[in-house]
């Protein structure tokens, strides 16, 4: 006895699916899912995770598409010749590809583009012409690339930009003029970049503090280099506060016009280390504590002071005042051109120090310093000049004068 064929049994289940596909013949086209409107108008094209992955932007997609998603493929470049057809685009997702090159003017035909996603690619820089023509762009995502350099005028043709994500790149410096033309900018994500906190970064930090980022991600913006600044926050974690030991305040006291002030040998030592600079520096509440007093008065209370009390021909008396002497080790040092010597450790809040065996009419420089990992940081210095011999009548001079007179009188008696 022959078994019954399964086709009549399955036909009622298969028929509705066949009818559905016959009513939407353009739902799937090529390897992309398309959502179309009237007369072939394409609203959305999903070409993500294609197998095999796209290595170039597919050209079979209708040029009327508004939202094009090409994320998670293997695109390596974006060229004007492959983009100019899509003049109606408002959203373009190119996340998680292998894009290392974007031709200048590649998006010149996308005047309506509002959201551009380029995260998780291999871009190393943003050039002047890369964003050309994107006058309506509002959101730009560039996170997790390899960007080291941003041209100062890279975003000048994007006046509508309100959010930019540059987190997790290789940025060490940013020119402050890069974003000053973006009057609508509200979010600027810069976390997880290896910032070099040198004097040339100060002007950008001034802009960043004034900018008042909506996301308030201050705690994720830190110095990577130089070594003595590693781990310092760029700004206070609270927009209205001013943490004493953040990079902006430190650079303010050490830099002028983008260069180190003459006489400053280095930036402050590490937050943690033999010098004892750490949570004690902030009263045990960490570097993000917001002081109740103004930043200027708090800074003055934490700054050592040194003054001259009395200067003679061969000695000087100094008065040194240091804040919380056991929060770290302070040392009185003497500078003589390139020669540096440690005079004594400073252990008291106020010390009166007498310096003997100084040379007459000579210039001296003494500083209050701290040392960490072979890095010397001068907190404050003092210059003074000892008195000359003409200012004091020494016994030897008087004796010489008397002997001269006696000699003359003795000569007159002999004659």
C-alpha positions as CSV (number, residue, x, y, z in Angstrom):
1,X,0.0,0.0,0.0
2,X,1.5,3.3,-1.1
3,X,1.8,6.2,1.4
4,X,-0.1,9.4,0.7
5,X,1.9,12.3,-0.8
6,X,2.7,15.1,1.7
7,X,2.2,17.9,-0.8
8,X,-1.7,18.2,-0.5
9,X,-1.2,18.3,3.3
10,X,1.4,21.2,3.2
11,X,-0.2,23.1,0.4
12,X,-2.6,25.1,2.7
13,X,0.5,26.2,4.8
14,X,2.7,27.2,1.8
15,X,0.0,29.0,-0.2
16,X,-0.4,32.1,2.0
17,X,3.3,32.7,1.9
18,X,3.4,32.4,-1.8
19,X,0.5,34.8,-2.1
20,X,2.3,37.3,0.2
21,X,5.5,37.3,-1.8
22,X,3.5,37.7,-5.0
23,X,1.9,40.9,-3.6
24,X,5.4,42.4,-2.6
25,X,7.7,41.4,-5.4
26,X,10.2,44.2,-4.5
27,X,10.5,43.5,-0.8
28,X,13.8,41.7,-1.3
29,X,16.0,42.8,-4.1
30,X,19.5,41.4,-4.6
31,X,21.0,40.9,-1.2
32,X,19.4,43.9,0.5
33,X,16.0,44.2,2.2
34,X,14.1,47.2,0.7
35,X,11.0,48.9,2.1
36,X,9.4,50.8,-0.8
37,X,6.6,53.3,-1.2
38,X,4.6,54.2,-4.2
39,X,6.1,54.1,-7.7
40,X,9.2,52.3,-6.5
41,X,10.2,55.0,-4.0
42,X,12.7,53.4,-1.5
43,X,12.5,54.4,2.2
44,X,14.9,51.9,3.7
45,X,17.6,49.6,2.3
46,X,19.2,47.2,4.8
47,X,22.4,45.7,3.3
48,X,24.0,44.8,6.7
49,X,26.1,41.6,7.3
50,X,25.8,40.6,3.7
51,X,27.2,37.2,2.6
52,X,29.6,37.5,1.0
53,X,30.3,41.0,2.5
54,X,30.2,44.0,0.2
55,X,33.6,45.5,-0.5
56,X,32.2,48.4,-2.5
57,X,28.9,50.3,-2.2
58,X,26.3,48.3,-4.2
59,X,24.9,50.1,-7.2
60,X,21.8,48.1,-7.7
61,X,20.0,50.0,-5.0
62,X,17.4,52.5,-6.1
63,X,18.8,56.0,-5.9
64,X,15.6,57.3,-4.2
65,X,16.6,55.5,-0.9
66,X,16.4,57.7,2.3
67,X,18.0,55.3,4.9
68,X,20.9,53.2,3.7
69,X,22.4,50.7,6.1
70,X,25.7,49.1,5.0
71,X,27.1,48.3,8.4
72,X,29.1,45.2,9.1
73,X,30.5,44.6,5.7
74,X,34.1,45.0,4.3
75,X,33.9,48.4,2.6
76,X,37.4,49.9,2.4
77,X,36.8,53.3,0.8
78,X,34.0,55.8,0.1
79,X,34.2,57.6,-3.2
80,X,32.1,60.3,-4.8
81,X,31.6,58.0,-7.9
82,X,29.7,55.5,-5.7
83,X,27.8,58.0,-3.6
84,X,26.6,60.8,-5.9
85,X,23.4,58.9,-7.0
86,X,21.9,58.9,-3.5
87,X,20.7,62.5,-3.3
88,X,17.8,61.7,-1.1
89,X,19.8,60.1,1.8
90,X,19.0,61.4,5.3
91,X,20.6,58.5,7.2
92,X,23.8,56.5,6.2
93,X,25.2,53.7,8.4
94,X,28.7,52.6,7.5
95,X,29.6,51.3,11.0
96,X,31.9,48.3,11.4
97,X,33.5,48.2,8.0
98,X,37.2,48.5,7.0
99,X,37.1,52.1,5.7
100,X,40.5,53.7,5.8
101,X,39.9,56.3,3.0
102,X,37.1,58.8,2.3
103,X,37.6,60.9,-0.8
104,X,37.4,64.7,-0.4
105,X,33.9,65.6,-1.6
106,X,32.7,62.0,-1.4
107,X,29.4,63.2,0.3
108,X,29.0,66.3,-1.8
109,X,25.8,64.9,-3.3
110,X,24.2,64.2,0.0
111,X,22.8,67.7,0.9
112,X,19.9,66.1,2.9
113,X,22.0,63.8,5.0
114,X,21.3,64.3,8.7
115,X,23.0,61.2,10.4
116,X,26.3,59.8,9.3
117,X,27.7,56.7,11.1
118,X,31.3,55.9,10.5
119,X,32.2,54.2,13.8
120,X,34.5,51.1,14.1
121,X,36.5,51.7,11.0
122,X,40.1,52.5,10.2
123,X,40.1,56.2,9.5
124,X,43.3,58.0,10.6
125,X,42.4,61.6,9.9
126,X,39.7,64.0,9.0
127,X,40.6,66.3,6.1
128,X,39.2,69.6,5.0
129,X,37.1,68.2,2.2
130,X,35.9,64.9,3.8
131,X,32.6,66.5,5.1
132,X,32.1,68.8,2.2
133,X,28.5,69.5,1.2
134,X,26.9,68.2,4.5
135,X,25.1,71.4,5.4
136,X,22.3,69.6,7.1
137,X,24.3,67.0,9.0
138,X,23.3,66.9,12.7
139,X,24.9,63.7,14.1
140,X,28.4,62.4,13.2
141,X,29.7,59.2,14.7
142,X,33.4,58.5,14.4
143,X,34.0,56.4,17.5
144,X,36.6,53.6,17.6
145,X,38.6,54.6,14.6
146,X,42.4,55.4,14.5
147,X,42.0,59.2,14.1
148,X,45.1,61.1,15.1
149,X,44.6,64.4,13.3
150,X,41.6,66.6,12.6
151,X,42.0,69.5,10.2
152,X,40.9,72.7,11.8
153,X,38.4,73.4,9.1
154,X,37.1,69.8,8.7
155,X,33.6,70.6,10.0
156,X,33.3,74.2,8.7
157,X,30.7,73.1,6.1
158,X,28.5,71.4,8.7
159,X,26.9,74.3,10.5
160,X,23.9,72.2,11.7
161,X,26.1,69.6,13.5
162,X,24.8,69.2,17.1
163,X,26.5,65.9,18.1
164,X,29.9,64.4,17.3
165,X,31.4,61.3,18.8
166,X,35.2,61.0,18.6
167,X,35.7,58.7,21.5
168,X,38.2,55.9,21.5
169,X,40.5,57.3,18.8
170,X,44.2,58.3,18.9
171,X,43.8,62.1,19.4
172,X,46.6,63.7,21.5
173,X,45.9,67.3,20.6
174,X,43.0,69.3,19.2
175,X,43.0,72.8,17.9
176,X,40.3,74.9,19.7
177,X,39.2,76.4,16.4
178,X,38.1,73.0,15.2
179,X,34.7,73.3,16.8
180,X,34.3,77.0,17.4
181,X,32.2,77.5,14.3
182,X,29.7,74.9,15.3
183,X,27.2,77.1,17.1
184,X,24.6,74.3,17.5
185,X,27.0,71.7,18.9
186,X,25.7,70.2,22.2
187,X,27.5,66.9,22.5
188,X,31.2,66.3,21.9
189,X,32.4,62.9,23.0
190,X,36.2,62.6,23.4
191,X,36.6,59.9,26.0
192,X,39.3,57.3,25.7
193,X,41.7,59.4,23.7
194,X,45.4,59.5,24.7
195,X,45.6,63.3,25.3
196,X,49.1,64.8,25.7
197,X,48.6,67.4,28.4
198,X,51.3,69.9,27.3
199,X,51.1,73.7,27.1
200,X,49.7,73.5,23.6
201,X,46.5,71.7,24.9
202,X,45.6,74.6,27.3
203,X,43.7,76.7,24.7
204,X,41.6,73.6,23.8
205,X,40.8,72.9,27.4
206,X,39.7,76.5,27.9
207,X,37.2,76.0,25.0
208,X,36.1,72.6,26.4
209,X,35.3,74.0,29.8
210,X,33.3,76.9,28.3
211,X,31.5,74.5,25.9
212,X,29.8,72.7,28.8
213,X,29.2,69.3,27.2
214,X,25.6,68.1,27.6
215,X,26.8,64.5,28.4
216,X,29.1,65.7,31.2
217,X,31.7,62.9,30.7
218,X,34.5,64.8,32.5
219,X,35.6,61.7,34.5
220,X,36.5,59.9,31.2
221,X,38.7,62.6,29.9
222,X,42.2,62.1,31.2
223,X,45.9,62.8,30.4
224,X,47.9,60.0,28.9
225,X,51.2,61.8,28.6
226,X,53.6,63.2,29.7
227,X,54.3,60.6,32.4
228,X,54.0,63.1,35.3
229,X,50.5,64.1,34.1
230,X,49.2,60.5,33.6
231,X,45.7,60.0,35.0
232,X,45.0,63.7,35.7
233,X,41.5,64.7,34.6
234,X,41.4,67.3,31.9
235,X,38.6,69.2,33.7
236,X,36.5,68.9,36.8
237,X,33.8,66.2,36.6
238,X,31.1,68.8,37.5
239,X,30.7,71.6,35.0
240,X,30.3,74.3,37.7
241,X,33.2,73.1,39.8
242,X,36.9,73.6,39.6
243,X,39.0,70.7,40.9
244,X,42.3,71.9,42.1
245,X,44.5,69.3,40.4
246,X,43.1,69.0,36.9
247,X,45.1,69.5,33.8
248,X,43.6,72.9,32.9
249,X,44.5,74.5,36.2
250,X,48.0,72.9,36.3
251,X,48.8,74.2,32.8
252,X,47.4,77.6,33.7
253,X,50.1,78.0,36.3
254,X,52.9,76.6,34.1
255,X,52.3,77.8,30.6
256,X,52.0,81.1,28.7
257,X,51.2,81.5,25.0
258,X,51.4,77.7,24.5
259,X,54.9,77.3,26.0
260,X,56.4,76.5,29.4
261,X,57.2,79.5,31.5
262,X,60.9,80.1,31.8
263,X,62.3,78.5,34.9
264,X,59.7,75.8,35.1
265,X,61.7,72.6,34.7
266,X,58.8,70.2,34.6
267,X,55.1,69.7,35.3
268,X,53.9,68.3,38.6
269,X,54.8,64.7,39.6
270,X,52.4,61.8,39.5
271,X,49.2,61.7,41.6
272,X,50.6,58.6,43.3
273,X,54.2,58.0,44.2
274,X,57.0,58.6,46.7
275,X,56.2,62.3,46.9
276,X,52.9,61.4,48.6
277,X,50.8,63.4,46.1
278,X,47.5,61.5,46.1
279,X,44.2,61.6,47.9
280,X,45.9,63.5,50.7
281,X,46.4,66.4,48.3
282,X,42.6,66.8,48.2
283,X,41.9,66.3,51.9
284,X,41.3,62.5,51.5
285,X,38.3,62.9,49.2
286,X,40.0,62.4,45.8
287,X,40.9,64.6,42.9
288,X,37.2,65.3,42.0
289,X,36.3,66.9,45.2
290,X,34.5,70.3,44.7
291,X,36.0,72.8,47.2
292,X,33.6,75.1,49.1
293,X,35.9,78.1,48.6
294,X,36.8,79.7,45.4
295,X,39.4,77.9,43.2
296,X,41.9,80.8,43.6
297,X,41.8,80.9,47.4
298,X,42.0,77.1,47.6
299,X,45.0,77.2,45.2
300,X,46.7,79.8,47.4
301,X,46.2,77.7,50.5
302,X,47.9,74.8,48.9
303,X,50.9,76.7,47.6
304,X,54.2,77.0,49.5
305,X,55.6,80.5,50.1
306,X,59.2,81.6,50.7
307,X,60.4,85.1,51.7
308,X,63.6,86.8,52.8
309,X,63.7,88.1,56.3
310,X,67.3,89.4,56.5
311,X,70.3,89.5,54.1
312,X,73.9,90.4,55.1
313,X,77.3,90.1,53.5
314,X,77.7,86.4,54.0
315,X,74.3,85.1,55.3
316,X,70.6,85.3,54.8
317,X,67.5,84.4,56.8
318,X,64.5,82.9,55.0
319,X,61.0,82.2,56.1
320,X,59.2,79.2,54.5
321,X,55.5,78.4,54.8
322,X,54.2,75.1,53.5
323,X,50.6,73.7,53.6
324,X,49.9,70.5,55.4
325,X,53.6,69.5,55.5
326,X,53.0,65.8,55.8
327,X,50.7,65.5,52.7
328,X,54.0,65.2,50.8
329,X,57.7,65.8,51.2
330,X,58.9,69.3,50.5
331,X,62.6,70.2,50.1
332,X,64.5,73.4,50.1
333,X,66.9,73.4,47.1
334,X,69.5,75.8,45.9
335,X,70.0,76.6,42.2
336,X,73.3,77.8,40.8
337,X,72.9,78.0,37.0
338,X,72.7,74.3,36.1
339,X,73.8,73.0,39.4
340,X,71.1,71.9,41.9
341,X,71.7,70.9,45.6
342,X,69.2,70.0,48.3
343,X,69.6,72.1,51.4
344,X,67.2,70.5,53.8
345,X,63.8,68.7,54.2
346,X,60.9,70.9,55.3
347,X,58.8,69.3,58.0
348,X,56.9,72.2,59.7
349,X,54.2,74.5,58.5
350,X,56.5,77.5,59.1
351,X,60.3,77.4,59.3
352,X,62.9,80.1,59.7
353,X,66.1,79.1,58.0
354,X,69.5,80.7,58.3
355,X,71.9,80.4,55.4
356,X,75.6,80.9,56.3
357,X,78.9,81.0,54.3
358,X,77.4,82.9,51.4
359,X,79.7,84.9,49.1
360,X,79.4,88.7,49.2
361,X,77.6,90.5,46.4
362,X,76.5,87.3,44.8
363,X,73.1,86.2,43.4
364,X,71.3,83.2,45.0
365,X,68.2,81.2,44.0
366,X,66.4,78.9,46.5
367,X,63.2,77.0,45.7
368,X,60.6,74.9,47.6
369,X,60.4,71.6,45.5
370,X,59.1,68.1,45.6
371,X,60.6,65.1,43.9
372,X,59.0,62.0,42.4
373,X,60.4,59.4,40.1
374,X,63.5,61.5,39.4
375,X,61.2,64.4,38.4
376,X,61.7,67.6,40.3
377,X,58.9,70.1,40.5
378,X,59.5,73.6,41.8
379,X,56.5,75.0,43.6
380,X,57.9,78.5,44.3
381,X,61.4,80.1,44.0
382,X,63.1,83.2,45.5
383,X,66.1,85.2,44.2
384,X,68.2,87.6,46.3
385,X,71.7,89.2,46.3
386,X,74.0,89.3,49.3
387,X,75.4,92.7,50.2
388,X,78.7,93.9,48.9
389,X,81.9,94.7,51.0
390,X,81.3,98.5,50.6
391,X,78.1,98.1,52.6
392,X,79.8,96.9,55.8
393,X,83.2,98.0,57.3
394,X,85.1,94.8,58.1
395,X,87.7,94.6,60.8
396,X,90.4,93.6,58.3
397,X,89.8,96.8,56.4
398,X,90.1,98.9,59.5
399,X,93.3,97.2,60.5
400,X,94.8,97.7,57.1
401,X,93.9,101.4,57.3
402,X,95.5,101.9,60.7
403,X,98.7,100.0,59.7
404,X,99.0,102.3,56.6
405,X,98.9,105.4,58.8
406,X,101.4,104.0,61.3
407,X,103.7,103.1,58.4
408,X,103.6,106.6,57.1
409,X,104.3,108.2,60.5
410,X,107.3,105.8,61.0
411,X,108.7,106.8,57.6
412,X,108.5,110.5,58.5
413,X,110.5,109.9,61.8
414,X,113.2,108.1,59.9
415,X,113.6,111.0,57.5
